């Protein structure tokens, strides 16, 4: 998350994009669809438009809200403007998000060799969010709501992964 160079416009965008994706556990389609009107900074929350026309409001951690507040000063202030625009001012594409994540991972690998050879995708951030919430004591029903899963049964895979990691001593 710290890899992008925040001194540049695209690096600042990428850092906030990755932090927001991790905080919210959003799908790539939800992040690319995020509009300024969906960022409720005063309430420290974002309104995500998910699969199957399901919508949810996700709380923002204080540092993510602070980053989004600063980022908003660098982009178009129209309510329907994309929060994470590409260089042309339109919403980033799925492949654009993947490209920016790949660049961040390549930089992060220099200081974190354990990332080498790993397939880190935007969906990996979503899984990491789920594991973070689970390991911090958040119940499965809340994680299911946070991620926009159709039921807690879908979220059960994270509990199994956490138990397997614990058993393996990770």
Protein Blocks (a to p, Z undefined) as FASTA:
>chain_A
ZZpcfkbmklmmmmmmmmmmmmnopafklmmmpcfklpcfknopaddddehhiacddddd
fklmmmmmmmmmmmcfbfklcfbdcfkopacdfklmmmmmmmmmmmmmmmmmmlgopacd
fklmmmmmmmmmmmnopafklmmmmnopabfklmmmmmmmmmmmmmnoZZ
